C-alpha cells in the first residue's frame, strides 16, 4: 500500500480529535432563553419514561451537512437535505416500515390493486393543509399530474411517466391507470402531496407550477408547518396544532446547515444542537465513548460514487479514459482512512443484501499500471486536465482530495470545485459537470437504483442521470424488468443491466456506507430512518 499525504492527515486528525474531545469535558445544557432557569438536578433514572408531560421548551435543533436547494417536494425530492424538511411538512398517500417494507397508509385510507395497471385509492376525510383547506382528490390529482408532466421537470418524473390517466370519482376516491404493468408503482404512491389552490395561487405565466414561491415557502398537511427559511442560517418549522394524527409534542424543529463535520460534533457535545445528522467517521468511536451523546448506526441502502460525464466530448467520452479513472480508486484505503471502517467496497449500484444485487460485475480494482495503459491507448499518455464538483461537506471534500491526489500520479490534473448545497444541485441540473462526487440512497425496488441514474430519459432535468449515460440496449433491459412480474426473471435482467453499466464506467462506485447519527440523550422517542429521515420527530420530545 502506498502511504500518501492524505493517510498521514487522517492519522493526525484522529489524534487531534482525541485530545480535543478530552479537553471539551462534559457538554453544556441545550441553549435556553436568557431569563429561563435551568434545573441542574439530574434524573435518578434517566432511562425511565417521565410520568408527567415535559415542561421544558420543546425546541429541537438539528445540525445538517448541507442546505436544501428546493423545498417543494415535486421539484426537490432528490436530495437528503430537502427530504429532511419535506417529510415533516408534507404527508404522502402511503409509507412503509423501515425493516419489513410493509405498506402503511398515511393520507390514503385504502389502496386496492385492481390489476397490474390499475390502482384505486380512497383518501382520509378531514385532513387539513396548513392554511386550513381540506385535502381532496383534486390535490392528489394535481400533484401527480405535475410529477408526470415532462414540461414540469419534476425530480422523479420517470417514476410517474407511466401514468396515462388519473380518474377522479369524487372528493375522496380516484384511480391511477398505467400504460403497462409497473412493479414498483405501489411504492410510488409515496410522493408528498401539495395543495393545488396554494400552488396555483402563486403560479405565473413564467412559472405555471408556482414553484418559484413554493420551493421557498412549502405548504403541506404534515406534522410541522413551515415558518421561515433564513438562507445559510436556519430553516424553522413549528408544530401543526391541527395535525390529523394529533399535535406533535415538539413545538419547533430548527435545521441549521453546518457543513463542517467536526463543528457539528462539537455543537452536539456542547448542547447547541440536539441532533447531528451525520457524524464524521473519524469522530464516531470518540463520540460513542461520550456518555452525553447517543450514537446510532444505520446501513444505507445505497452507495457513494464519482460520476463522469460521457457526452461533454473529449476526453471523458472515451470509455477507456473512464475505466482508467476507475482503476485509480483506492476503495479499501478510503474505507480505512476516511470512513474509519463505516463501509464496504462498492463495485456496482445495488448493494449486498438487496435481492437484486449482482456480485459478479466487472471489478476495476486499484491498478495504476493498467490505468496508464488505458490512458495511452485512448491517446492521453500524459494525462489531461479535469474539473471535479463536490458539495460543501468535509468528508466528501476529503474524498475528492484523495481522488485528486491519486489521479495526479497518472497525469490527470483535477481541479476541485466545492459548492454550497443549492449551488451544487443547480450545477448538477445544468448537465455540464465533467466529473462530480455524489451518493445515492434508494428505497425498495431495483428500479430505484437503475432507472433514474442511468436510463436515457432520466437526464436532467427529468432525473438523476447527471453523467448523461445513454445506452439503448441498457434502456431496453430495464424497461423489460420494470414490467416483468416474476422476481427471478427481474433479477436476471437487473444482473445483466448492472454488469453493463459498470463496464461503461459512467459511474465509479466507491463504497456502500453506514450512516452514524448523534443525538442528545434528552431527545426521546426519536429514531432516524434511512428512508424517511426525521419523520419520527412527530412523536419525539425533550425530557426534563
PLY file of the C-alpha trace (Angstrom):
ply
format ascii 1.0
element vertex 544
property float x
property float y
property float z
element edge 543
property int vertex1
property int vertex2
end_header
0.00 0.00 0.00
1.34 3.43 -0.90
1.38 5.72 2.16
0.10 9.05 0.94
-0.30 12.56 2.31
-3.98 12.04 3.00
-3.30 8.92 5.10
-0.98 10.91 7.37
-3.59 13.67 7.57
-6.24 11.17 8.60
-3.99 9.84 11.39
-3.15 13.33 12.63
-6.83 14.32 12.57
-7.70 11.29 14.69
-5.10 12.29 17.30
-6.28 15.91 17.25
-9.90 14.91 17.79
-8.94 12.60 20.64
-7.18 15.37 22.58
-9.76 17.99 21.60
-12.66 15.86 22.80
-10.94 15.08 26.10
-10.41 18.82 26.57
-14.05 19.61 25.91
-15.32 17.97 29.08
-19.00 17.41 29.63
-21.37 19.15 27.24
-23.37 22.14 28.34
-27.13 22.14 28.63
-29.08 22.98 25.45
-29.50 26.71 24.77
-32.15 28.49 26.83
-33.67 31.93 26.84
-31.65 34.46 28.93
-34.25 34.67 31.72
-35.02 30.95 31.84
-33.98 28.99 34.93
-32.31 25.64 34.33
-32.90 22.69 36.65
-29.39 21.42 37.37
-30.54 18.25 39.13
-30.11 15.05 37.14
-32.86 12.48 36.91
-32.22 9.48 39.17
-33.25 7.08 36.42
-32.59 8.81 33.06
-33.71 5.80 31.04
-37.17 5.72 32.64
-40.02 7.41 30.78
-41.26 10.50 32.65
-44.72 10.21 34.15
-45.70 13.82 33.56
-45.65 15.75 30.32
-42.29 17.53 29.80
-42.25 21.15 30.90
-39.09 22.44 29.20
-39.19 24.29 25.89
-39.79 21.71 23.17
-37.44 23.13 20.51
-35.09 20.74 18.73
-32.04 22.00 16.83
-30.66 19.75 14.07
-27.21 20.19 12.56
-27.24 19.14 8.90
-24.34 18.86 6.48
-25.86 20.96 3.72
-28.73 23.30 2.97
-31.51 22.21 0.62
-31.95 23.98 -2.69
-35.72 23.38 -3.07
-38.41 22.55 -0.52
-41.34 21.85 -2.85
-41.32 18.01 -2.93
-42.34 17.99 -6.59
-39.04 19.60 -7.56
-36.60 18.98 -4.73
-37.15 15.37 -3.73
-33.78 14.13 -4.98
-31.59 15.27 -2.08
-31.32 14.24 1.56
-31.12 17.89 2.63
-34.52 18.60 1.08
-36.13 15.37 2.28
-35.11 16.19 5.86
-37.57 19.09 5.78
-40.16 17.81 3.32
-41.00 14.67 5.30
-42.02 16.83 8.26
-44.01 19.43 6.32
-45.81 17.03 3.97
-47.67 13.73 4.00
-47.92 11.10 1.28
-50.58 8.59 0.35
-48.63 5.66 1.75
-45.43 4.91 3.62
-43.74 1.69 4.71
-41.93 0.14 7.64
-38.14 0.57 7.60
-37.41 -3.05 8.42
-40.23 -5.07 6.87
-41.12 -2.68 4.00
-44.75 -3.41 4.83
-47.07 -0.77 3.38
-48.52 1.72 5.87
-51.40 4.00 4.96
-50.98 7.75 5.55
-53.27 10.07 3.57
-54.70 7.03 1.82
-57.21 5.14 3.91
-57.21 2.29 1.45
-55.37 1.24 -1.75
-56.72 -1.52 -3.99
-54.62 -3.01 -6.77
-57.31 -3.89 -9.29
-54.75 -5.29 -11.74
-51.06 -4.55 -12.53
-52.11 -1.39 -14.39
-54.91 -0.09 -12.15
-54.60 1.31 -8.62
-57.65 2.58 -6.74
-57.11 4.97 -3.80
-59.53 6.15 -1.10
-58.46 9.23 0.90
-58.91 10.00 4.56
-61.54 12.64 5.17
-61.00 15.76 7.25
-57.23 16.14 6.66
-56.27 19.82 6.55
-53.47 21.67 4.82
-51.59 24.18 6.96
-53.71 27.01 5.51
-56.88 25.33 6.79
-58.13 23.95 3.46
-59.20 20.31 3.32
-57.23 17.77 1.31
-59.23 16.27 -1.57
-58.56 14.20 -4.67
-58.11 17.47 -6.59
-54.82 17.98 -4.70
-53.69 14.41 -5.30
-54.55 14.63 -8.99
-52.75 17.99 -9.29
-49.63 16.69 -7.54
-49.30 13.57 -9.68
-50.16 15.43 -12.90
-47.27 17.78 -12.17
-44.95 14.87 -11.44
-45.77 13.15 -14.75
-45.69 16.32 -16.87
-42.42 16.43 -18.87
-42.63 20.23 -19.06
-42.64 20.49 -15.28
-39.18 18.87 -14.98
-40.14 17.28 -11.65
-37.46 15.46 -9.65
-38.99 12.00 -10.06
-40.56 12.37 -13.50
-39.53 8.87 -14.61
-41.45 7.30 -11.72
-44.73 8.83 -12.84
-44.44 8.99 -16.62
-46.18 5.55 -16.88
-49.44 7.10 -15.62
-51.78 7.56 -18.57
-54.85 8.73 -16.67
-55.93 9.76 -13.19
-59.66 9.11 -12.88
-61.29 11.16 -10.12
-64.52 9.66 -8.80
-65.33 12.12 -6.02
-63.55 14.23 -3.38
-62.08 11.18 -1.66
-61.56 8.45 -4.26
-59.61 8.19 -7.51
-57.94 5.62 -9.74
-54.49 5.59 -11.35
-54.31 3.95 -14.79
-50.88 2.89 -16.10
-49.77 2.32 -19.66
-48.27 -1.07 -18.74
-47.58 -3.20 -15.64
-45.17 -1.35 -13.34
-43.90 -3.48 -10.49
-42.76 -0.72 -8.07
-45.73 1.60 -8.66
-47.38 0.89 -5.31
-44.29 2.37 -3.65
-44.51 5.38 -5.99
-47.57 6.43 -4.02
-45.03 7.71 -1.50
-44.92 11.14 -3.26
-45.68 14.05 -0.94
-48.96 15.79 -1.73
-49.10 19.56 -2.30
-52.06 21.93 -2.32
-53.50 22.66 -5.75
-55.01 26.01 -4.75
-51.84 27.16 -2.97
-49.62 26.29 -5.94
-52.00 27.88 -8.44
-52.27 30.99 -6.29
-48.54 31.57 -6.74
-48.32 30.48 -10.39
-47.38 32.96 -13.11
-47.08 32.82 -16.87
-43.36 32.22 -16.50
-43.78 29.84 -13.56
-47.02 27.86 -14.13
-46.43 25.45 -11.23
-45.83 28.15 -8.64
-42.57 26.57 -7.55
-40.57 29.81 -7.57
-42.59 30.56 -4.44
-43.36 27.10 -3.04
-39.72 25.99 -3.15
-39.01 28.67 -0.56
-42.41 28.55 1.21
-43.74 24.97 1.26
-47.23 24.11 2.48
-48.43 20.60 3.26
-50.56 18.54 5.62
-47.66 17.22 7.70
-46.98 17.31 11.45
-44.94 20.51 11.22
-45.63 23.80 9.45
-43.04 25.83 7.61
-42.27 29.16 9.31
-39.13 30.69 7.85
-36.01 29.92 5.81
-33.08 32.17 6.63
-30.70 31.17 3.85
-27.37 29.92 5.15
-28.57 30.07 8.77
-31.66 28.03 9.58
-35.00 26.60 8.49
-37.70 26.91 11.15
-40.73 24.60 11.45
-43.45 24.69 14.10
-45.95 22.14 15.34
-49.17 21.71 13.38
-51.88 22.12 16.01
-54.47 20.61 13.68
-52.48 17.59 12.52
-54.80 14.70 11.77
-52.71 12.27 13.84
-52.53 14.68 16.79
-50.30 17.65 17.59
-46.58 16.80 17.92
-45.04 17.16 21.38
-42.26 19.31 19.97
-43.10 22.98 19.47
-40.42 23.72 16.91
-37.81 21.95 14.79
-34.93 24.10 13.55
-32.48 22.90 10.90
-29.05 24.55 10.91
-26.69 23.94 7.96
-23.22 23.16 9.38
-21.03 21.81 6.55
-18.01 21.12 8.78
-18.47 17.72 10.43
-16.19 18.50 13.37
-18.19 21.62 14.18
-21.42 19.59 14.15
-19.95 17.08 16.58
-18.67 19.77 18.95
-22.01 21.59 18.89
-23.78 18.33 19.76
-21.40 17.69 22.64
-21.80 21.23 23.96
-25.59 21.17 23.66
-26.03 23.74 20.90
-27.79 21.17 18.74
-29.78 18.07 19.70
-29.10 16.03 16.55
-26.02 15.74 14.38
-27.34 14.43 11.08
-24.12 12.62 10.24
-21.02 12.17 12.38
-17.68 12.34 10.62
-16.42 8.73 10.52
-13.17 9.75 12.23
-15.22 11.00 15.17
-17.63 8.08 15.59
-15.62 5.99 18.07
-14.79 9.04 20.19
-18.39 10.24 20.13
-19.71 6.81 21.09
-17.50 6.96 24.19
-19.18 10.21 25.27
-21.94 9.31 27.73
-23.71 12.57 26.92
-24.29 11.58 23.29
-26.33 8.71 21.83
-24.93 7.36 18.56
-26.95 5.18 16.20
-25.52 3.48 13.13
-27.67 2.57 10.16
-26.54 0.83 6.97
-27.54 2.86 3.95
-29.23 1.15 1.01
-27.06 2.99 -1.49
-23.55 3.99 -2.45
-21.03 6.81 -2.78
-19.57 7.33 -6.21
-17.92 9.62 -8.73
-19.86 10.42 -11.87
-18.09 11.00 -15.18
-19.93 12.84 -17.96
-19.96 10.78 -21.16
-21.35 13.44 -23.52
-19.19 16.50 -22.91
-16.71 15.45 -25.55
-13.06 14.55 -25.10
-11.58 13.01 -23.08
-14.34 11.51 -20.86
-16.48 10.39 -23.81
-13.92 7.57 -24.24
-14.78 4.52 -22.11
-11.05 3.72 -21.80
-10.49 7.03 -20.04
-13.35 6.37 -17.67
-12.10 2.87 -16.93
-8.62 4.26 -16.29
-10.10 6.61 -13.68
-11.98 3.68 -12.15
-8.72 1.79 -11.74
-7.36 4.65 -9.60
-9.95 4.35 -6.84
-8.28 3.01 -3.63
-11.53 1.75 -2.11
-10.08 -0.17 0.84
-7.83 2.72 1.86
-10.72 5.18 1.60
-12.85 2.97 3.85
-9.98 2.58 6.35
-8.65 6.14 6.47
-11.66 8.31 5.56
-14.66 6.21 6.62
-12.84 4.50 9.52
-14.48 1.21 8.72
-18.01 2.56 8.17
-18.49 0.92 4.80
-17.57 -1.78 2.35
-16.19 -1.52 -1.19
-18.78 -0.84 -3.89
-18.34 -2.19 -7.40
-21.89 -1.73 -8.64
-25.07 0.23 -7.95
-27.18 -2.29 -6.00
-25.67 -3.10 -2.59
-25.19 -6.52 -0.98
-28.23 -7.60 0.96
-30.67 -6.45 -1.71
-32.36 -9.28 -3.57
-31.27 -7.88 -6.96
-27.58 -7.41 -6.04
-25.22 -8.82 -8.68
-21.83 -9.79 -7.17
-20.17 -10.70 -10.47
-19.94 -7.27 -12.08
-16.65 -6.23 -13.71
-14.23 -5.10 -11.00
-11.95 -2.16 -11.63
-9.51 -2.84 -8.82
-6.84 -0.30 -7.87
-4.23 -0.71 -10.63
-2.18 2.36 -11.68
-0.26 0.42 -14.33
-3.46 -0.68 -16.04
-4.85 2.84 -15.74
-1.82 4.31 -17.52
-2.08 1.66 -20.22
-5.73 2.56 -20.85
-4.92 6.29 -20.99
-2.17 5.66 -23.52
-4.48 3.52 -25.65
-7.03 6.34 -25.61
-4.40 8.86 -26.77
-3.67 10.54 -23.41
-0.30 9.11 -22.30
0.49 12.34 -20.44
-2.97 12.71 -18.91
-5.20 15.80 -19.12
-6.89 18.48 -17.01
-10.31 17.81 -15.47
-12.97 19.51 -13.35
-14.50 17.75 -10.32
-17.55 19.15 -8.49
-18.43 18.35 -4.88
-20.92 19.63 -2.34
-19.56 21.60 0.62
-19.11 18.78 3.14
-15.85 17.99 4.92
-15.94 14.22 4.38
-16.89 14.49 0.71
-14.22 17.13 0.10
-11.63 14.89 1.74
-12.74 12.04 -0.52
-12.29 14.26 -3.58
-8.84 15.32 -2.42
-7.87 11.65 -2.32
-9.19 11.17 -5.84
-7.31 14.29 -6.94
-4.03 13.01 -5.50
-4.41 9.53 -6.96
-5.29 10.77 -10.45
-2.32 13.16 -10.38
0.02 10.14 -10.30
-1.14 9.16 -13.81
-1.08 12.71 -15.18
-4.73 13.72 -14.66
-4.71 17.21 -13.14
-8.01 17.61 -11.27
-9.41 20.97 -10.19
-11.89 20.55 -7.30
-14.90 22.87 -7.27
-16.51 22.98 -3.80
-20.06 24.38 -3.93
-22.62 25.00 -1.19
-25.73 22.81 -1.34
-28.02 24.89 -3.53
-25.28 25.88 -5.97
-24.09 22.27 -6.22
-27.50 20.89 -7.17
-28.08 23.74 -9.59
-24.77 22.81 -11.20
-25.85 19.16 -11.42
-29.04 20.16 -13.26
-27.05 22.01 -15.92
-25.68 18.73 -17.24
-22.28 20.35 -17.68
-20.24 18.73 -14.91
-17.29 16.77 -16.25
-16.85 14.82 -13.01
-18.78 15.01 -9.74
-18.90 13.26 -6.41
-22.31 12.25 -5.15
-24.17 9.49 -3.40
-27.41 7.63 -3.83
-29.81 6.14 -1.31
-32.53 4.09 -2.93
-35.66 2.71 -1.40
-37.17 -0.67 -2.18
-37.15 -1.73 -5.81
-34.04 -2.24 -8.00
-35.58 0.21 -10.43
-34.80 2.93 -7.87
-31.10 2.23 -8.35
-31.14 1.88 -12.12
-33.70 3.98 -14.00
-33.28 7.44 -12.54
-29.50 7.27 -12.66
-28.83 5.51 -15.94
-31.87 5.47 -18.26
-31.58 7.80 -21.26
-34.86 9.53 -20.37
-33.56 10.42 -16.91
-31.02 13.05 -17.91
-31.54 16.41 -16.16
-33.98 17.94 -15.55
-36.06 14.73 -15.64
-33.89 12.56 -13.43
-30.54 11.91 -11.80
-28.62 10.71 -14.88
-26.24 13.64 -14.45
-23.44 11.87 -16.31
-25.70 11.66 -19.41
-25.22 7.95 -19.84
-27.24 6.84 -22.87
-27.28 3.20 -23.94
-30.33 1.90 -25.87
-29.51 -1.73 -25.03
-29.39 -0.92 -21.32
-32.64 1.06 -21.58
-34.43 -1.88 -23.18
-33.30 -4.26 -20.42
-34.53 -2.17 -17.51
-37.75 -1.29 -19.34
-38.47 -5.01 -19.62
-37.52 -5.55 -15.97
-39.91 -2.81 -14.86
-42.86 -4.63 -16.42
-41.85 -8.19 -15.52
-43.88 -9.69 -12.68
-41.71 -12.74 -11.90
-38.94 -11.75 -9.47
-36.42 -14.38 -10.64
-36.70 -13.08 -14.19
-36.39 -9.50 -12.97
-33.20 -10.44 -11.12
-31.71 -11.89 -14.32
-32.48 -8.68 -16.19
-31.14 -6.39 -13.49
-27.99 -8.52 -13.20
-27.33 -8.03 -16.89
-28.02 -4.30 -16.57
-25.64 -3.92 -13.62
-22.79 -5.58 -15.50
-23.39 -3.31 -18.47
-23.48 -0.04 -16.54
-20.35 -0.93 -14.54
-18.44 -1.83 -17.72
-19.34 1.50 -19.30
-17.96 3.33 -16.22
-20.07 6.47 -16.27
-20.11 6.00 -12.51
-17.14 4.85 -10.47
-18.65 3.13 -7.44
-16.60 3.68 -4.29
-18.31 2.30 -1.19
-21.58 1.31 0.44
-21.60 3.02 3.80
-23.12 3.17 7.23
-24.50 6.45 8.50
-23.80 7.40 12.11
-26.20 9.89 13.67
-25.66 11.53 17.05
-28.34 12.85 19.34
-28.81 14.23 22.81
-29.97 11.65 25.37
-32.67 14.17 26.32
-34.37 13.57 22.97
-36.79 10.70 23.48
-38.90 8.55 21.13
-36.86 9.53 18.08
-35.40 7.05 15.62
-33.64 8.13 12.47
-35.00 6.47 9.34
-32.78 5.50 6.42
-35.77 6.21 4.16
-37.75 8.97 5.81
-35.10 10.85 7.74
-36.61 12.81 10.66
-40.24 11.77 10.30
-40.31 10.21 13.78
-39.87 13.68 15.30
-43.66 13.83 15.14
-43.62 11.51 18.19
-40.46 12.79 19.91
-39.98 15.14 22.87
-37.24 16.59 25.06
-37.24 15.09 28.54
-36.98 17.35 31.59
0 1
1 2
2 3
3 4
4 5
5 6
6 7
7 8
8 9
9 10
10 11
11 12
12 13
13 14
14 15
15 16
16 17
17 18
18 19
19 20
20 21
21 22
22 23
23 24
24 25
25 26
26 27
27 28
28 29
29 30
30 31
31 32
32 33
33 34
34 35
35 36
36 37
37 38
38 39
39 40
40 41
41 42
42 43
43 44
44 45
45 46
46 47
47 48
48 49
49 50
50 51
51 52
52 53
53 54
54 55
55 56
56 57
57 58
58 59
59 60
60 61
61 62
62 63
63 64
64 65
65 66
66 67
67 68
68 69
69 70
70 71
71 72
72 73
73 74
74 75
75 76
76 77
77 78
78 79
79 80
80 81
81 82
82 83
83 84
84 85
85 86
86 87
87 88
88 89
89 90
90 91
91 92
92 93
93 94
94 95
95 96
96 97
97 98
98 99
99 100
100 101
101 102
102 103
103 104
104 105
105 106
106 107
107 108
108 109
109 110
110 111
111 112
112 113
113 114
114 115
115 116
116 117
117 118
118 119
119 120
120 121
121 122
122 123
123 124
124 125
125 126
126 127
127 128
128 129
129 130
130 131
131 132
132 133
133 134
134 135
135 136
136 137
137 138
138 139
139 140
140 141
141 142
142 143
143 144
144 145
145 146
146 147
147 148
148 149
149 150
150 151
151 152
152 153
153 154
154 155
155 156
156 157
157 158
158 159
159 160
160 161
161 162
162 163
163 164
164 165
165 166
166 167
167 168
168 169
169 170
170 171
171 172
172 173
173 174
174 175
175 176
176 177
177 178
178 179
179 180
180 181
181 182
182 183
183 184
184 185
185 186
186 187
187 188
188 189
189 190
190 191
191 192
192 193
193 194
194 195
195 196
196 197
197 198
198 199
199 200
200 201
201 202
202 203
203 204
204 205
205 206
206 207
207 208
208 209
209 210
210 211
211 212
212 213
213 214
214 215
215 216
216 217
217 218
218 219
219 220
220 221
221 222
222 223
223 224
224 225
225 226
226 227
227 228
228 229
229 230
230 231
231 232
232 233
233 234
234 235
235 236
236 237
237 238
238 239
239 240
240 241
241 242
242 243
243 244
244 245
245 246
246 247
247 248
248 249
249 250
250 251
251 252
252 253
253 254
254 255
255 256
256 257
257 258
258 259
259 260
260 261
261 262
262 263
263 264
264 265
265 266
266 267
267 268
268 269
269 270
270 271
271 272
272 273
273 274
274 275
275 276
276 277
277 278
278 279
279 280
280 281
281 282
282 283
283 284
284 285
285 286
286 287
287 288
288 289
289 290
290 291
291 292
292 293
293 294
294 295
295 296
296 297
297 298
298 299
299 300
300 301
301 302
302 303
303 304
304 305
305 306
306 307
307 308
308 309
309 310
310 311
311 312
312 313
313 314
314 315
315 316
316 317
317 318
318 319
319 320
320 321
321 322
322 323
323 324
324 325
325 326
326 327
327 328
328 329
329 330
330 331
331 332
332 333
333 334
334 335
335 336
336 337
337 338
338 339
339 340
340 341
341 342
342 343
343 344
344 345
345 346
346 347
347 348
348 349
349 350
350 351
351 352
352 353
353 354
354 355
355 356
356 357
357 358
358 359
359 360
360 361
361 362
362 363
363 364
364 365
365 366
366 367
367 368
368 369
369 370
370 371
371 372
372 373
373 374
374 375
375 376
376 377
377 378
378 379
379 380
380 381
381 382
382 383
383 384
384 385
385 386
386 387
387 388
388 389
389 390
390 391
391 392
392 393
393 394
394 395
395 396
396 397
397 398
398 399
399 400
400 401
401 402
402 403
403 404
404 405
405 406
406 407
407 408
408 409
409 410
410 411
411 412
412 413
413 414
414 415
415 416
416 417
417 418
418 419
419 420
420 421
421 422
422 423
423 424
424 425
425 426
426 427
427 428
428 429
429 430
430 431
431 432
432 433
433 434
434 435
435 436
436 437
437 438
438 439
439 440
440 441
441 442
442 443
443 444
444 445
445 446
446 447
447 448
448 449
449 450
450 451
451 452
452 453
453 454
454 455
455 456
456 457
457 458
458 459
459 460
460 461
461 462
462 463
463 464
464 465
465 466
466 467
467 468
468 469
469 470
470 471
471 472
472 473
473 474
474 475
475 476
476 477
477 478
478 479
479 480
480 481
481 482
482 483
483 484
484 485
485 486
486 487
487 488
488 489
489 490
490 491
491 492
492 493
493 494
494 495
495 496
496 497
497 498
498 499
499 500
500 501
501 502
502 503
503 504
504 505
505 506
506 507
507 508
508 509
509 510
510 511
511 512
512 513
513 514
514 515
515 516
516 517
517 518
518 519
519 520
520 521
521 522
522 523
523 524
524 525
525 526
526 527
527 528
528 529
529 530
530 531
531 532
532 533
533 534
534 535
535 536
536 537
537 538
538 539
539 540
540 541
541 542
542 543
